[in-house]
């Protein structure tokens, strides 16, 4: 007796017999996923669209680059923001905020402005539910530019000014938790 599980016949496999009587095999039509670049557990993230000052937005070295913790436990990405103000211009809801891109430093402040995507309830790492403004901008991580939803939150007490959550990573990167800064170190700039 033939075991249909271990030895599928032509009807079970969906293929017709080959010239020698053995089941013919078809090449797989499923495309293999392209190799995705790896990121470490922390990376530098550029946010080139955020500066409200046109001179800062035009100069790629002056756009905010923030040391981010890659956090697969967090669904959404979040950036440190304060002085958050929601307003309307020409019928469009916008949000203006300030961020300190350098960890543990308030020396450099970048005034930012973006279209408001909405306000979302987010459960923080300590379990508290907060309402946070959400924006859609572009990020550059390891040389790859992509759209990114960001919640705005005061992260002064946190170790990193930015979290890169799993929605940002999905389909774009694999995470190597033993590595850091696979996209390179932040270029030195005048403070």
C-alpha positions in Angstrom: 0.0 0.0 0.0 1.3 3.5 -0.9 1.2 6.1 1.8 -0.4 9.2 0.2 1.3 11.6 2.6 4.9 10.4 1.9 4.4 9.3 -1.7 2.0 11.6 -3.5 0.9 10.2 -6.8 0.2 12.3 -9.9 -3.3 13.3 -8.7 -2.1 14.3 -5.3 0.9 16.4 -6.4 -1.0 18.1 -9.2 1.6 17.1 -11.8 1.4 14.7 -14.7 3.9 11.8 -14.9 7.2 12.5 -16.7 8.5 10.4 -19.6 10.0 7.8 -17.3 6.7 7.4 -15.3 7.9 9.4 -12.3 6.0 12.5 -11.3 7.3 15.5 -13.2 8.3 18.5 -11.0 7.5 22.0 -11.9 9.8 24.9 -11.2 8.6 27.0 -8.3 6.7 30.1 -9.5 7.0 31.8 -6.2 9.5 34.6 -6.3 12.2 34.5 -3.6 12.2 37.6 -1.4 15.1 39.9 -2.1 17.8 40.0 0.5 17.1 42.7 3.0 19.8 44.8 4.6 20.6 44.3 8.2 20.3 46.9 10.9 21.9 46.7 14.4 20.1 47.2 17.7 20.8 51.0 17.4 21.2 53.0 14.2 21.4 56.6 13.1 18.2 57.8 11.4 18.0 60.9 9.3 14.7 62.8 9.0 15.3 65.2 6.1 11.8 66.5 5.7 11.2 67.7 9.2 13.1 71.0 9.6 10.7 74.0 9.3 13.7 76.2 8.3 14.1 76.0 4.5 17.9 76.5 4.9 18.1 73.5 7.2 15.9 71.4 5.0 18.1 72.1 1.9 21.3 71.1 3.7 21.4 67.3 4.2 24.0 67.6 7.0 21.8 69.9 9.0 18.7 67.7 8.8 18.1 66.0 12.1 20.0 62.7 12.6 18.9 60.9 15.6 20.4 57.9 17.4 17.5 55.4 17.4 17.0 52.2 19.3 15.7 49.5 17.0 12.7 48.1 19.0 10.9 45.1 17.5 8.7 45.1 20.7 7.2 48.5 19.7 4.7 48.6 16.9 5.1 52.2 15.9 8.1 54.5 15.8 8.4 57.4 18.1 10.6 60.5 18.3 11.3 62.9 21.1 9.3 66.1 20.7 8.4 69.0 22.9 6.6 72.3 22.5 4.1 70.4 20.4 1.5 72.7 18.8 -1.3 71.5 16.5 -2.6 74.1 14.1 -4.3 74.6 10.7 -3.0 76.3 7.6 -5.0 76.5 4.4 -7.4 73.9 5.6 -4.6 71.4 6.4 -3.9 70.2 10.0 -0.3 70.6 10.8 1.9 70.0 13.9 4.9 72.1 14.9 7.3 70.8 17.4 10.9 71.1 18.6 13.3 68.2 19.0 16.8 67.8 20.5 18.4 65.3 18.1 21.5 64.7 20.3 21.1 62.2 23.1 21.5 63.7 26.6 22.0 67.2 25.1 19.7 70.2 24.8 22.3 72.4 23.0 20.9 71.9 19.5 17.2 72.4 19.0 15.5 71.8 15.6 12.1 73.4 14.9 10.1 71.0 12.9 6.8 71.1 11.1 4.8 68.3 9.4 1.3 67.4 8.3 -0.7 65.9 11.2 -1.8 62.4 10.3 -4.0 62.0 13.4 -3.9 61.6 17.2 -3.5 58.0 18.4 -3.7 56.3 21.8 -0.4 54.6 22.4 0.5 52.4 25.4 3.9 53.4 26.6 6.5 51.0 27.9 5.4 51.6 31.5 1.8 50.7 30.6 0.3 54.2 30.6 -2.0 55.1 27.6 -1.2 58.4 26.1 -2.7 60.4 23.2 0.1 61.2 20.8 0.1 63.2 17.5 1.1 61.1 14.5 3.0 62.4 11.5 4.0 60.8 8.2 7.5 61.7 7.0 10.5 60.0 5.3 13.4 58.4 7.1 16.8 57.3 5.9 18.3 54.3 7.6 21.4 52.6 6.3 21.1 54.6 3.1 17.5 53.4 2.5 14.8 56.1 2.3 11.2 55.1 3.1 8.0 56.6 4.5 7.7 56.4 8.3 4.8 57.0 10.7 6.1 58.7 13.8 4.4 59.4 17.1 5.5 62.5 18.9 6.3 62.0 22.6 8.5 63.5 25.3 11.3 61.0 25.6 13.6 63.1 27.8 13.6 60.5 30.5 14.3 57.6 28.0 17.7 56.4 26.9 17.1 57.1 23.2 15.5 60.1 21.6 13.9 57.8 19.0 12.5 54.3 18.7 12.3 52.6 15.3 9.4 50.1 15.7 8.6 47.0 13.8 6.2 48.6 11.3 9.2 50.6 10.0 11.3 47.5 9.8 8.7 45.1 8.3 9.8 44.0 4.8 12.7 46.4 4.7 15.3 45.2 7.2 16.4 42.3 9.3 17.7 43.0 12.8 21.1 41.8 14.1 20.9 42.4 17.8 24.7 41.7 18.2 25.5 44.7 15.9 25.3 48.5 16.1 25.5 51.3 13.5 25.6 49.0 10.5 24.7 52.1 8.4 27.8 53.9 9.7 28.6 56.3 12.4 27.1 59.8 12.4 29.3 62.2 10.6 31.0 64.7 12.9 29.5 68.2 12.7 30.2 71.5 14.5 28.1 71.8 17.6 
